[in-house]
Amino acid sequence: MSVVLVTSADDRFALPATVMIRSVADHLRGTEALEVYVLDCGLTTLSRRKMQRSFSRAWAQLHFIPIAAQSLAGFRVDGHVSAAAYARLLLGKCLPDSIRKAV
């Protein structure tokens, strides 16, 4: 059985997103695999590499889905709320059709 987890992140949220994913992975039952979709709202190549290195391919697969900045234009961004916070609104258009449930 596989658990599907979705998060969005820009470069400011790369480390907290990695910690959150790791926490979920550490609390899965031994028979469950983790499939993670990261809505990439401006992660650098270095941040993506660091995220990938944090997980064993045996129990977690990371998929990065690039989100174009213009698709998030028009949302109010200020202070601690970045455009990445709104990327989850695009889930229906971003995830593979085979995924019916996600956390």
Solvent accessible surface area in square Angstrom, and as a share of the most:
residue,aa,sasa,rsa
1,M,172,0.77
2,S,56,0.36
3,V,27,0.15
4,V,23,0.13
5,L,6,0.03
6,V,15,0.09
7,T,10,0.06
8,S,10,0.07
9,A,0,0.00
10,D,23,0.12
11,D,62,0.32
12,R,164,0.60
13,F,87,0.36
14,A,10,0.08
15,L,133,0.66
16,P,60,0.38
17,A,0,0.00
18,T,15,0.09
19,V,92,0.53
20,M,65,0.29
21,I,0,0.00
22,R,98,0.36
23,S,52,0.33
24,V,44,0.25
25,A,12,0.09
26,D,89,0.46
27,H,150,0.67
28,L,40,0.20
29,R,170,0.62
30,G,89,0.86
31,T,115,0.67
32,E,23,0.10
33,A,42,0.33
34,L,3,0.01
35,E,43,0.19
36,V,0,0.00
37,Y,14,0.05
38,V,0,0.00
39,L,0,0.00
40,D,14,0.07
41,C,26,0.15
42,G,49,0.47
43,L,10,0.05
44,T,67,0.39
45,T,67,0.39
46,L,98,0.49
47,S,15,0.09
48,R,66,0.24
49,R,132,0.48
50,K,107,0.45
51,M,2,0.01
52,Q,70,0.31
53,R,168,0.61
54,S,41,0.27
55,F,15,0.06
56,S,50,0.32
57,R,189,0.69
58,A,95,0.74
59,W,74,0.26
60,A,4,0.03
61,Q,100,0.44
62,L,26,0.13
63,H,60,0.27
64,F,44,0.18
65,I,30,0.15
66,P,111,0.70
67,I,18,0.09
68,A,50,0.39
69,A,85,0.66
70,Q,142,0.63
71,S,51,0.33
72,L,9,0.04
73,A,75,0.58
74,G,88,0.84
75,F,74,0.31
76,R,188,0.68
77,V,81,0.46
78,D,69,0.36
79,G,71,0.68
80,H,166,0.74
81,V,42,0.24
82,S,20,0.13
83,A,35,0.27
84,A,6,0.05
85,A,40,0.31
86,Y,52,0.20
87,A,0,0.00
88,R,136,0.50
89,L,125,0.62
90,L,31,0.15
91,L,51,0.25
92,G,78,0.75
93,K,179,0.76
94,C,32,0.19
95,L,27,0.14
96,P,58,0.36
97,D,122,0.63
98,S,99,0.64
99,I,30,0.15
100,R,206,0.75
101,K,174,0.74
102,A,46,0.36
103,V,120,0.69
